[in-house]
Amino acid sequence: MPCISFTGHLRRYLPVATVEVAGDTVGAALSALFEREPRLRGYVLDDQGEIRRHVAIFVGGERRALAHPVKPEDHIYVLQALSGG
């Protein structure tokens, strides 16, 4: 099953360990995690169910969308995206 990890910054607010979840896409894996930890949903997704502007999700070293397929051996990283200018 894919694993989901959160950066230390997000774990300060919502402590969650690396978790194995079922899912064949990034979105399905996150949904499985949100069933276990519903309070994480608001930190990751906006009211329309899209990834928040200041959150980035990486699989295999590349930024990915919710519809991106994942394999059982994949690791999904959720981190706070930096912005500014």
C-alpha positions in Angstrom: 0.0 0.0 0.0 1.2 3.5 -0.6 2.6 5.5 2.3 1.8 9.1 3.1 4.2 11.3 5.0 3.8 14.9 6.2 6.7 17.4 6.7 7.7 18.4 10.2 6.0 21.8 9.8 2.6 20.2 9.3 3.2 17.6 12.0 3.7 20.4 14.5 0.0 21.3 14.1 -1.4 17.9 13.5 0.9 15.1 14.7 0.6 12.2 12.3 3.1 9.5 11.6 3.9 8.0 8.2 0.8 6.0 7.3 0.1 3.2 4.9 -3.2 3.5 3.1 -5.1 1.9 0.3 -5.6 3.9 -2.9 -4.7 3.8 -6.5 -4.5 7.6 -6.9 -3.1 10.4 -4.7 -6.7 11.5 -4.0 -7.9 8.0 -3.1 -5.0 7.5 -0.8 -5.6 10.9 0.9 -9.3 10.0 1.2 -8.4 6.8 3.0 -6.2 8.8 5.4 -8.9 11.4 6.0 -11.3 8.6 7.1 -8.8 7.8 9.9 -7.8 11.4 10.6 -10.6 13.8 9.4 -8.9 16.9 10.9 -6.1 16.6 8.3 -8.6 17.2 5.4 -8.9 21.0 6.1 -5.1 21.4 6.1 -4.6 19.6 2.8 -7.8 20.4 0.8 -9.9 23.5 0.3 -13.7 23.8 0.4 -13.9 22.6 -3.2 -11.9 19.4 -2.5 -8.8 20.7 -4.3 -5.2 20.8 -3.0 -4.8 24.0 -1.0 -2.7 26.7 -2.7 0.1 26.4 -0.1 0.3 22.6 0.0 2.4 20.6 -2.4 2.2 16.8 -2.9 5.1 14.9 -4.3 5.3 11.3 -5.5 8.6 10.0 -6.9 10.2 13.4 -6.5 7.7 15.2 -8.7 4.7 17.4 -7.8 1.5 15.5 -8.4 -2.3 16.2 -8.6 -5.0 14.3 -6.9 -5.8 12.2 -10.0 -2.2 11.0 -10.4 -2.0 7.2 -10.1 0.1 5.6 -7.4 1.5 2.1 -7.0 1.6 0.1 -3.8 5.3 0.9 -3.3 4.9 4.7 -3.8 5.5 7.2 -1.1 3.4 10.3 -1.1 4.9 13.4 0.6 2.6 16.3 1.7 4.4 19.5 2.5 3.7 23.2 2.8 4.5 25.0 -0.4 6.5 28.2 -0.2 5.4 31.3 -2.0 6.4 34.9 -2.1 8.3 37.3 -4.2 
